[in-house]
Amino acid sequence: MTTPQLSCLMSIYLGTQAQQLKLTLDSLAAQTRPADEIVLVEDGPISPEVQQLVAEFKQQHPQLRSVVLAENGGLGRALAAGLATIEMDYVARIDSDDVAFPQRFEKQLAFFSSQPANTAAVGTPVAEFEHTPGDSDTIRRLPESAAECARYVKLNSPLNHPSVMMRTKLIKEVGGYQPVHQMEDYDLWARLISAGYQLVNMPEALTYFRVDDAQFARRTGKGMFAAERQMQRNLVSYGLVSRPRALLNLVMRSAYRMLPRGILRRAYARLFHRGQHSQLT
């Protein structure tokens, strides 16, 4: 058997903080099974501090290569541009403010080897933190089995995006990332399930996931209602939900996002930090 090749895909932009990105890059360099390449998409101009950090990391880790976009187009477009350059068997995702556990890639590749050929993506729970990885004991969990994920996608994204590893060929087969604001991952998972592929989650958290006010602001900010409406239309077009169900989803998910920030945080904790699976993001 040939050794599978692995790429890691991430995106940075003008708002990326150098200190946070350093934690991310250091965690990739410390992998027990490092990625064969790290594809870093520069989504428009980046700060001088981030430019310097990336240049220094490249000197020590030549497997890092950049895909440079002249203008900021959002995460979906940036990831699509990066994915188009990847030819390796698997591609792992991580965000520029999150941190991978040292054995993440090793364990996900091993888990993938035990899965059927139609398994397109493997996610994991994520260990949440606010300032420093490990400063919280909360774990964000989602359904594990393929059957559970196929049901869950009708209402919510079944995978924690920064935790996933994917089969490159299958992701490209369904069109890769599309520009659905803040939901490019959910849209991709829905298309994969609609095409007959499986999504699963491992039981073990393998990524530290930053949860702060900025993260909540992105999920409740300008443009989210339009994005939610588009996502529900997509679910209908993919044959996953009926129009009445899509309307109900739109009302429920939009009402959740309209909660005051303090109440929203408490609702988020109740939905994601208990043993039961959540119903909304």
N, C-alpha and C positions, 0 to 999 in steps of 0.2 A: 504494500500500500504506500502511495506517495504521501508525504507530509503536507497537510493542507496549508495554504498560504493565507495570511490574515492581514487585513488593512484596518486601521483605525481612522474614523472620519469625524472631524470636528470643525466648528466654524467660530471665527472671531470677528469683532466689528469695533467701531469707535468706542463703544461703551464698555468693552472688555477691560477688566482691571488686571494689571500686570501681576500683582501679588496672588490673585486667585488663579490666573492662568499658570503661574509657576507651580502651584500645588498640583494642578492637573497634569502638566507635562512631567513633573517629577514622578508622579504616580505611574505614568505610562513607561517611563524609563526604568522603574523598579519592578516591572512585571516579571514573574518567574518564567513566563513564556511571552517574551515581547512580541509586539506586532512587527510584521515584516516591513511595513511602511506606516507612517502617520501622515495622513492627508489633512493639511490645515488650510481651510478656505478663509481667505481674507475678504470679508464681505464689505467692500468699500474701504475707505481710509481707516487706518488704525493709529493709535497714539504712538509717539516716539518711544515711550517706555516699553510698550508691547513689541514694537519693531526691534528694539535692542534685545529683549528677552528671546524672541524667536530666533534672531541671528545667532545669539550665543548658544541656544539649544541645538541649532542645526550644526554648529561646529563640533559639538560633542556627540551628536546623534544624527548621522547623515541619512538615516531612514526617514527623517522628517522632510517633507516637500510641501511647498505652498502652491495653492491655486488662487490667483489674485483677480478679484473682480473690481472694476473701476468704480462702480457705484454700489451702495448698499441696496440690496433687494429683498432682504428678509431671510429668515432661516431656511424656508422651503427652497427658495431659489439657490441659496448658497450650497445647501446639501446636494441638490440636484447637480450643480456644477461640479462638485467634488466627486460624487458618485460616478459621473460620466467618465472620469479619468481612472477609475479603479477596475482592475482586471483580476484581482485575487479571489480565491474561493469564498472567503468570508469577509464581512466588514462589520466592525464593532463601532458603536456610537458612544460618545461621551460629550458632555457640554464643557465649556471652558471655565466653569465655576464649580465643577464637581470633581470627585477624586475616586480613582479606582482602587479597590483592594489589591494587594500584590498578586494574588492568585486568580484574579478575575478571568483573564483570558485563558489561562490554563484550564480552569474548571469549566468554563463555558464551551471550549472546544471539545473537552472530554464528554460533556453532556450531549453536545450536538452529535457526537459519533454514535450515541445510543438511540437516536431518534430516527423515525422514518424519513425517507428521502423527500417527502412533501412537507417537511417541517421547514418553514421559511424563516422563522425568527425565534430566538430564545431570549427571554427577559429574566429579570430577577427582582425581588424586593429591593428597596433602597433604604439605606440607613440615613436618616435625615440629620442635618446639622445646620447651625446658624452662623457661627463664627469659625470654629475649628472642628475638623472631622473628629467625631467621637464625643462632642459636647452635649449630645442628646442620646436618649435610649429609645427613641421612636423609630419604628420601621413602617414604611409605606408598602402595603401588600396589595396584590391583585390576584385574580384567579390563576390557578396553576395549570389545569389540564386543558387540552385542545378543545374539548367539548364545552368547558366552562368559558373559555375565551371566545368561542364562536357565539355563545349566547350573550356574553357581556358586551361585545362590540356593538350590539344594537342600541346601547345606551351610552357607552363610555369607552374610552381607549383602554384596551386590555393589557398593554405593556407599558412599563416605565421607560420612556424613550432613551434617557441617558444610560440605561443598563443593558440595552439590547445588543445581540450579535445576530447577523443575518446572512443568509446565503445570497451572495451577490447576484448570481444568475437569476434567481427567482424574483428578487426585488426589481431588477431591471425589466424582467419579463412583464410585470404589471404596470410599468411606467415610472417606477421610482418615486421620488418625492415630487409633490405638486404644491404650488403656492396657495395653500389654505391657511390663512393667518392663524398662528399659534396652534394649529391642528394638523400640520403636515404629517405628523406621525400617525394620528388617529385615522386620517384619510388613507394612508398607506396600509395600515393594518386591515382596514375595511375592504380595500381592494384585494388584498391577499386572501382573506377569508372568502370573499365572493368568488375568487378564482379557484377555490377548492384547496388552498394550502392551509397548513396548520400553524398556529402560534401557541407557544407554551411558556410558562414561567418556572424557573427553578425555585426551590423553597428557601435557598440561602441568599441573603443580601450580599452583594459583591461590589456595590458602588455607594459611596457617600454622596448624598443629594442635598444641595444647599436649599434651604427654605427660609426666606427672609421677606421683608416687606416688598422688595423689588419683584420677587417671584409672584407674590399675590397680585401686585399692581399689573403685571403683564397679563395675567389671566382674567382680570376684571376691567381692563382699560378700554380705551377707544378702539372701536372696530370689532369688539368681540361679538356683539349681537349679529352683525353682518356675517362674520365668520361662522357663527353657530348656525345661522340660517342656511348658509352654503353647505355646511357639513351635513345637515339634515337632508338637504336636497340630494347630496351625493349618496347618502345611505339609501335613499329611495331608488336612485338610478342604479345602484349596485344590486338591487333586489334584496336588501337586508331588512328593510322595514317598510311598512305601509305608509301612505301619506298621513292618515290620522295618528299613527304612532310617532311619525316624525314631528308633527305639530305638538303632541304631548311632550316629546323630548325637548323641543325648543322652549316651551313654556317652563318646564321644570328646571332645565339647566340654566336658562337666563335668570330665573328667579333666584336660584342659588348664588349666581354671581353678583346679584344686586344687594345681597346682604351687607350690612355694615361690617367694616373690616374686622372688628373684634368678634362679632358673632360668626363671621365667615371662618375665622381661624378655629373657633370652637367646633363649628360644624365639620370642618375639614378633619379635625382631630378625631371626632366621633366616627366619621366615615372610614378613615384610613388606618387608625391606630389601634383598632380592636381586631379580634380574631376573624370577624366576619368581613367579607369583601365589601368595598364601597360601591356606591351607585352613581356618584357624580364626581366631576373634577371641577 
